[in-house]
Amino acid sequence: MLPPSPQSGYSEGTIVVESAPASRPQISNEIWNLPNALTLFRIFLVPFLVVVLLTKFSGREYAGLAIFLLAAITDFFDGYFARRYNKMTKLGALLDPMADKLLMSAAFISLVELGIARAWMIVIIIGREFAVDGLRAIAAQQGVTIAASPLGKTKTVSQVVAISLLILSYQLGEFKFMSELALWVVMLFALVSAVDYFIKFSKAILLDHPSSSL
C-alpha cells in the first residue's frame, strides 16, 4: 500500500468519503419532486377540508366540495406525473396511499359528524382499509407483494362520487337519494374488494407458502 502523498493534505488513517456530496442531489430528487409535492399538498388540504365542513358559514358545502375535489384531482396527477417522468420513489409509494386514506377518512368522518352519512357504513368502509393494509403487511413479511386490485381503484372513484354527492345533499335535498345510493355502492365495493384481497392473500401465503409462520 502506497503512503499518502504529501500533496493530498490528508494524514495516514484519515477516512475520506467522496460520494457524499454527489449523493445529496439524488436524495433531494427522491424527496422533492412534482409527484411527491402533489401528494404532500393533498395531505395539507385534509385539515382544511375538515374545518370547512364542520364550521357553520354560508356556502361551506361548496367550499368543502371544491377543497375535496382539488385534493382528489391531485391523486390522479401525482400518479400520472410519476409514471410519465419516471419519478416513482419509495417516499411517494409510502405517502400516496397514506394521503388517500387520510383524505377519504377525514371526509367520511366529517359527514358522519354532520349527520349526513350512517356511522356503521363508514366503519365498514374505513375498517376495510385497515384490514387490507394488515393483509399487505403480513404478505410483505413473507416477501410477497399483493398488487392493487381493479376493484380497489373502482372503489376509490366511487368514494369520490359518493362524498361529493353527500356534501351537496347537505344543502340540496334533491341529491339525498343519489348520495345514499352512492354510499351503498361504496360500501359494497369495499366489501367485495376486501374479499378479493383476502382471496389473493390466501393463494399467495396460505396455499403457496403453507409452512410460513404468520
BARO-960129 format. One record per residue (C-alpha): residue number from 1; x, y, z. Coordinates in nm, 2 decimals, decimal comma, padded with zeros to 4 digits. Example, Ala and Ser with C-alpha at 12.3 -4.5 7.8 and 13.67 -1.06 7.14 Angstrom:
2
seq: 1 x: 01,23 y: -00,45 z: 00,78
seq: 2 x: 01,37 y: -00,11 z: 00,71
//
This chain:
214
seq: 1 x: 00,00 y: 00,00 z: 00,00
seq: 2 x: 00,15 y: 00,34 z: -00,10
seq: 3 x: 00,18 y: 00,61 z: 00,16
seq: 4 x: -00,04 y: 00,91 z: 00,13
seq: 5 x: 00,10 y: 01,18 z: -00,10
seq: 6 x: 00,22 y: 01,50 z: 00,07
seq: 7 x: 00,01 y: 01,69 z: -00,17
seq: 8 x: -00,30 y: 01,52 z: -00,07
seq: 9 x: -00,34 y: 01,71 z: 00,25
seq: 10 x: -00,46 y: 01,41 z: 00,45
seq: 11 x: -00,26 y: 01,22 z: 00,71
seq: 12 x: -00,25 y: 00,84 z: 00,73
seq: 13 x: -00,56 y: 00,69 z: 00,88
seq: 14 x: -00,79 y: 00,97 z: 00,75
seq: 15 x: -01,12 y: 00,83 z: 00,60
seq: 16 x: -01,24 y: 01,03 z: 00,31
seq: 17 x: -01,60 y: 00,99 z: 00,18
seq: 18 x: -01,60 y: 01,11 z: -00,18
seq: 19 x: -01,95 y: 01,01 z: -00,27
seq: 20 x: -02,14 y: 01,20 z: 00,00
seq: 21 x: -02,17 y: 01,54 z: -00,19
seq: 22 x: -02,28 y: 01,35 z: -00,51
seq: 23 x: -02,55 y: 01,16 z: -00,32
seq: 24 x: -02,72 y: 01,47 z: -00,18
seq: 25 x: -02,88 y: 01,58 z: -00,51
seq: 26 x: -03,01 y: 01,22 z: -00,56
seq: 27 x: -03,16 y: 01,22 z: -00,21
seq: 28 x: -03,31 y: 01,56 z: -00,28
seq: 29 x: -03,47 y: 01,44 z: -00,60
seq: 30 x: -03,61 y: 01,14 z: -00,42
seq: 31 x: -03,80 y: 01,37 z: -00,18
seq: 32 x: -03,86 y: 01,69 z: -00,36
seq: 33 x: -04,02 y: 01,63 z: -00,70
seq: 34 x: -04,36 y: 01,71 z: -00,85
seq: 35 x: -04,55 y: 01,39 z: -00,77
seq: 36 x: -04,44 y: 01,40 z: -00,40
seq: 37 x: -04,52 y: 01,77 z: -00,38
seq: 38 x: -04,88 y: 01,70 z: -00,51
seq: 39 x: -04,91 y: 01,42 z: -00,25
seq: 40 x: -04,79 y: 01,64 z: 00,03
seq: 41 x: -05,03 y: 01,91 z: -00,09
seq: 42 x: -05,32 y: 01,66 z: -00,07
seq: 43 x: -05,22 y: 01,58 z: 00,30
seq: 44 x: -05,20 y: 01,96 z: 00,36
seq: 45 x: -05,56 y: 02,00 z: 00,24
seq: 46 x: -05,71 y: 01,74 z: 00,47
seq: 47 x: -05,74 y: 01,96 z: 00,79
seq: 48 x: -05,87 y: 02,25 z: 00,58
seq: 49 x: -06,15 y: 02,02 z: 00,45
seq: 50 x: -06,25 y: 01,91 z: 00,80
seq: 51 x: -06,25 y: 02,27 z: 00,93
seq: 52 x: -06,46 y: 02,40 z: 00,64
seq: 53 x: -06,71 y: 02,11 z: 00,66
seq: 54 x: -06,76 y: 02,14 z: 01,03
seq: 55 x: -06,77 y: 02,52 z: 01,06
seq: 56 x: -07,10 y: 02,69 z: 01,01
seq: 57 x: -07,09 y: 02,96 z: 00,75
seq: 58 x: -07,27 y: 03,04 z: 00,42
seq: 59 x: -07,15 y: 02,83 z: 00,13
seq: 60 x: -06,94 y: 02,59 z: 00,33
seq: 61 x: -07,07 y: 02,30 z: 00,13
seq: 62 x: -06,94 y: 02,44 z: -00,20
seq: 63 x: -06,61 y: 02,54 z: -00,04
seq: 64 x: -06,58 y: 02,20 z: 00,11
seq: 65 x: -06,66 y: 02,03 z: -00,22
seq: 66 x: -06,40 y: 02,25 z: -00,40
seq: 67 x: -06,13 y: 02,15 z: -00,15
seq: 68 x: -06,22 y: 01,79 z: -00,17
seq: 69 x: -06,22 y: 01,77 z: -00,55
seq: 70 x: -05,90 y: 01,96 z: -00,56
seq: 71 x: -05,74 y: 01,71 z: -00,33
seq: 72 x: -05,89 y: 01,42 z: -00,52
seq: 73 x: -05,75 y: 01,56 z: -00,85
seq: 74 x: -05,40 y: 01,56 z: -00,71
seq: 75 x: -05,44 y: 01,19 z: -00,65
seq: 76 x: -05,47 y: 01,14 z: -01,03
seq: 77 x: -05,19 y: 01,38 z: -01,13
seq: 78 x: -04,93 y: 01,26 z: -00,88
seq: 79 x: -04,95 y: 00,91 z: -01,02
seq: 80 x: -04,96 y: 01,04 z: -01,38
seq: 81 x: -04,65 y: 01,26 z: -01,34
seq: 82 x: -04,47 y: 00,99 z: -01,15
seq: 83 x: -04,52 y: 00,74 z: -01,44
seq: 84 x: -04,48 y: 01,00 z: -01,72
seq: 85 x: -04,15 y: 01,14 z: -01,60
seq: 86 x: -04,02 y: 00,83 z: -01,42
seq: 87 x: -04,03 y: 01,00 z: -01,08
seq: 88 x: -04,16 y: 00,70 z: -00,88
seq: 89 x: -03,98 y: 00,69 z: -00,54
seq: 90 x: -04,00 y: 00,49 z: -00,22
seq: 91 x: -04,13 y: 00,80 z: -00,03
seq: 92 x: -04,40 y: 00,85 z: -00,29
seq: 93 x: -04,51 y: 00,49 z: -00,27
seq: 94 x: -04,54 y: 00,54 z: 00,11
seq: 95 x: -04,71 y: 00,88 z: 00,11
seq: 96 x: -04,96 y: 00,83 z: -00,17
seq: 97 x: -05,18 y: 00,56 z: -00,01
seq: 98 x: -05,15 y: 00,73 z: 00,32
seq: 99 x: -05,27 y: 01,06 z: 00,17
seq: 100 x: -05,56 y: 00,88 z: 00,01
seq: 101 x: -05,67 y: 00,72 z: 00,33
seq: 102 x: -05,64 y: 01,04 z: 00,53
seq: 103 x: -05,85 y: 01,23 z: 00,27
seq: 104 x: -06,13 y: 00,98 z: 00,24
seq: 105 x: -06,14 y: 00,90 z: 00,61
seq: 106 x: -06,15 y: 01,27 z: 00,71
seq: 107 x: -06,43 y: 01,34 z: 00,46
seq: 108 x: -06,64 y: 01,04 z: 00,57
seq: 109 x: -06,59 y: 01,11 z: 00,94
seq: 110 x: -06,69 y: 01,47 z: 00,89
seq: 111 x: -07,00 y: 01,37 z: 00,71
seq: 112 x: -07,09 y: 01,14 z: 01,00
seq: 113 x: -07,05 y: 01,43 z: 01,24
seq: 114 x: -07,28 y: 01,64 z: 01,02
seq: 115 x: -07,54 y: 01,36 z: 01,03
seq: 116 x: -07,53 y: 01,30 z: 00,66
seq: 117 x: -07,37 y: 00,96 z: 00,65
seq: 118 x: -07,45 y: 00,65 z: 00,85
seq: 119 x: -07,18 y: 00,57 z: 01,10
seq: 120 x: -07,20 y: 00,19 z: 01,07
seq: 121 x: -07,14 y: 00,22 z: 00,69
seq: 122 x: -06,84 y: 00,44 z: 00,74
seq: 123 x: -06,70 y: 00,20 z: 01,00
seq: 124 x: -06,72 y: -00,08 z: 00,74
seq: 125 x: -06,56 y: 00,14 z: 00,46
seq: 126 x: -06,27 y: 00,26 z: 00,68
seq: 127 x: -06,23 y: -00,08 z: 00,85
seq: 128 x: -06,18 y: -00,24 z: 00,51
seq: 129 x: -05,87 y: -00,01 z: 00,46
seq: 130 x: -05,72 y: -00,13 z: 00,79
seq: 131 x: -05,79 y: -00,49 z: 00,70
seq: 132 x: -05,63 y: -00,47 z: 00,36
seq: 133 x: -05,33 y: -00,29 z: 00,50
seq: 134 x: -05,29 y: -00,57 z: 00,75
seq: 135 x: -05,30 y: -00,84 z: 00,49
seq: 136 x: -05,05 y: -00,65 z: 00,27
seq: 137 x: -04,82 y: -00,61 z: 00,57
seq: 138 x: -04,83 y: -00,98 z: 00,66
seq: 139 x: -04,77 y: -01,07 z: 00,29
seq: 140 x: -04,47 y: -00,82 z: 00,28
seq: 141 x: -04,31 y: -01,00 z: 00,58
seq: 142 x: -04,32 y: -01,32 z: 00,37
seq: 143 x: -04,17 y: -01,15 z: 00,07
seq: 144 x: -04,49 y: -01,14 z: -00,13
seq: 145 x: -04,64 y: -00,83 z: -00,28
seq: 146 x: -05,02 y: -00,82 z: -00,33
seq: 147 x: -05,09 y: -00,60 z: -00,63
seq: 148 x: -05,36 y: -00,33 z: -00,63
seq: 149 x: -05,69 y: -00,47 z: -00,74
seq: 150 x: -05,90 y: -00,30 z: -01,02
seq: 151 x: -06,19 y: -00,33 z: -00,77
seq: 152 x: -05,99 y: -00,12 z: -00,53
seq: 153 x: -05,94 y: 00,15 z: -00,79
seq: 154 x: -06,32 y: 00,14 z: -00,88
seq: 155 x: -06,39 y: 00,18 z: -00,51
seq: 156 x: -06,18 y: 00,49 z: -00,49
seq: 157 x: -06,37 y: 00,65 z: -00,78
seq: 158 x: -06,70 y: 00,56 z: -00,62
seq: 159 x: -06,58 y: 00,72 z: -00,29
seq: 160 x: -06,51 y: 01,05 z: -00,47
seq: 161 x: -06,85 y: 01,05 z: -00,63
seq: 162 x: -07,03 y: 00,95 z: -00,31
seq: 163 x: -06,85 y: 01,21 z: -00,09
seq: 164 x: -06,92 y: 01,48 z: -00,35
seq: 165 x: -07,29 y: 01,39 z: -00,36
seq: 166 x: -07,31 y: 01,37 z: 00,02
seq: 167 x: -07,16 y: 01,71 z: 00,06
seq: 168 x: -07,41 y: 01,86 z: -00,19
seq: 169 x: -07,70 y: 01,68 z: -00,03
seq: 170 x: -07,65 y: 01,87 z: 00,29
seq: 171 x: -07,77 y: 02,18 z: 00,12
seq: 172 x: -07,95 y: 02,05 z: -00,18
seq: 173 x: -08,22 y: 01,79 z: -00,09
seq: 174 x: -08,26 y: 01,66 z: -00,44
seq: 175 x: -07,92 y: 01,48 z: -00,41
seq: 176 x: -08,01 y: 01,30 z: -00,10
seq: 177 x: -08,14 y: 00,98 z: -00,26
seq: 178 x: -07,84 y: 00,97 z: -00,51
seq: 179 x: -07,59 y: 01,03 z: -00,23
seq: 180 x: -07,73 y: 00,75 z: -00,01
seq: 181 x: -07,73 y: 00,51 z: -00,31
seq: 182 x: -07,37 y: 00,61 z: -00,39
seq: 183 x: -07,27 y: 00,54 z: -00,03
seq: 184 x: -07,42 y: 00,19 z: -00,05
seq: 185 x: -07,23 y: 00,13 z: -00,37
seq: 186 x: -06,90 y: 00,24 z: -00,20
seq: 187 x: -06,97 y: 00,00 z: 00,09
seq: 188 x: -07,04 y: -00,29 z: -00,15
seq: 189 x: -06,72 y: -00,22 z: -00,34
seq: 190 x: -06,53 y: -00,20 z: -00,02
seq: 191 x: -06,66 y: -00,54 z: 00,09
seq: 192 x: -06,61 y: -00,71 z: -00,25
seq: 193 x: -06,26 y: -00,57 z: -00,29
seq: 194 x: -06,18 y: -00,68 z: 00,07
seq: 195 x: -06,29 y: -01,03 z: -00,02
seq: 196 x: -06,08 y: -01,01 z: -00,34
seq: 197 x: -05,77 y: -00,91 z: -00,14
seq: 198 x: -05,83 y: -01,19 z: 00,11
seq: 199 x: -05,85 y: -01,45 z: -00,17
seq: 200 x: -05,52 y: -01,32 z: -00,32
seq: 201 x: -05,37 y: -01,33 z: 00,02
seq: 202 x: -05,48 y: -01,69 z: 00,08
seq: 203 x: -05,35 y: -01,80 z: -00,26
seq: 204 x: -05,01 y: -01,62 z: -00,21
seq: 205 x: -04,95 y: -01,70 z: 00,15
seq: 206 x: -05,17 y: -01,98 z: 00,29
seq: 207 x: -05,16 y: -02,20 z: -00,02
seq: 208 x: -04,83 y: -02,12 z: -00,19
seq: 209 x: -04,64 y: -02,09 z: 00,14
seq: 210 x: -04,83 y: -02,33 z: 00,38
seq: 211 x: -04,53 y: -02,37 z: 00,61
seq: 212 x: -04,48 y: -01,99 z: 00,66
seq: 213 x: -04,53 y: -01,87 z: 01,01
seq: 214 x: -04,77 y: -01,57 z: 01,02
//
